[in-house]
Amino acid sequence: MARILLVDDETRLVTLLQAALAYRGHTVTGVNDGQSALDLVAREAFDLVVTDLRMEPVDGLAVITGVKERSPETAVVVLTAYGDMPSAVTALREGAYHYLTKPINFDEVAHVVEQALAAASLQRENRALRRVVQRLSGETQLLGASASSRRLRELVAKVAPSEATVLIRGESGSGKEVVARCLHAQSKRATGPFVAVNCAAIAESLLESELFGHRKGAFTGADRDREGLFEAAQGGTLLLDEIGEAGPGVQAKLLRVLESRRINRVGDPRERPVDVRVVAATNRPLEREIAAGKFREDLYYRLQVFPIDVPPLRERLDDLPDLVAHFLARLGRAGQVLPDAILQRLRRHSWPGNVRELRNLIERAHILAGDGPLADAHIVLDTTGVVALPNAADLDLDHHARRLIRLALARAGGNKTLAASYLGITRRTLYSRIKRLGVDAGQSEEPPS
């Protein structure tokens, strides 16, 4: 059961509550002043604190603040005199889970205690699951032993705890979203949502509604009120990827949001406050877009409070071993290493597609290798602008595309979504290629050993 701390200057009430909660299987400690409670919380871990508000010289609000500073996951329930609602409301704002009025109903106390413990347990599980997902996805890791990667990690660590707007610059596939996710994970907003939108992938007429939401009837097809991504990211981080692709109307509204921290849904005159940290990313020099009249200079300076440049993979080749090991581990090949001869081949490559190209290359090699170790023949490098094929004498691209699709489907057990991820394409693209190439999706082809 739970470890509970009771805090009240009425000794008799502490004794009675201690007995009632201990009877229900909890381990209960009671003290009669706020300072003693803070001293205990500093030394020991508690699942729940039940505290009176009216105490001297250290009152219940100070206890709440101290508990939340030392142990944010510990739930707090406050006791207050009947009718003292302003103090109770203040306590809730400071992080208390619930309040109870005196005189105490012991059954009600027991019920609220169980609710608070269940809510705290659910929060811990959610945080643990989020950490597991992040660890498995690798989306909050900035890997690499090169000097530029170390510098990148240092910059992220410095700016992450602040609320500064960050502009991440780098080539396509270099890992800009990974940097943004790492910023979020190291920030005070880490428990809030991380929302990413690719401004280049959405038409401007739709991007405004996507970002800011819309009111029912604002345009044809708006059959209901809908919140946008700024509201969805409340309390967290919003990544505006490929910000240079946003049109002038969206740019104007973004500037206003960054200045006022308020939005208007499309077709709605009512302003709504938003508490969101904005991170933008671009793969093109925005200065050139400003000179061409395609990007607002005032928005540029609002975004570039703290710029971070992500170096291309060809400038940090010392990161290759770490990145390869990471991608192999994600594919279930933890502990496997590539022979030095293959690593030397990778070092000689120009990597126009950066880390994304490396990830796709390792996934293809994994498919081709099947259950066996990765060998030189499985490494398909693009060295001339055309994919270098394992058999250089056979340049029938459709033949090899069919074979790779069958290999991916076999590896994925027929699961087309998983097969598409192995090939580095979308599920829709996979369906299109299966149809165009006449691939029998049920046909199996054994991966080479």
Secondary structure, 3 states (H helix, E strand, C coil): CCEEEEECCCHHHHHHHHHHHHHCCCEEEEECCHHHHHHHHHHCCCCEEEEECCCCCCCHHHHHHHHHHHCCCCEEEEEEECCCHHHHHHHHHCCCCEEEEECCCHHHHHHHHHHHHHHHHHHHHHHHHHHHHHHHHCCCCCCCCCHHHHHHHHHHHHHCCCCCCEEEECCCCCCHHHHHHHHHHCCCCCCCCEEEEEHHHCCHHHHHHHHHCECCCCCCCCCCCECCHHHHCCCCEEEEECHHHCCHHHHHHHHHHHHHCEEECECCCCEEECCCEEEEEECCCHHHHHHCCCCCHHHHHHHCCEEEECCCHHHCHHHHHHHHHHHHHHCCCCCCCCCHHHHHHHHHCCCCCHHHHHHHHHHHHHHHHCCCCCCHHHCCCECCCCECCCCCCCCCHHHHHHHHHHHHHHHCCCCHHHHHHHHCCCHHHHHHHHHHHCCCCCCCCCCCC
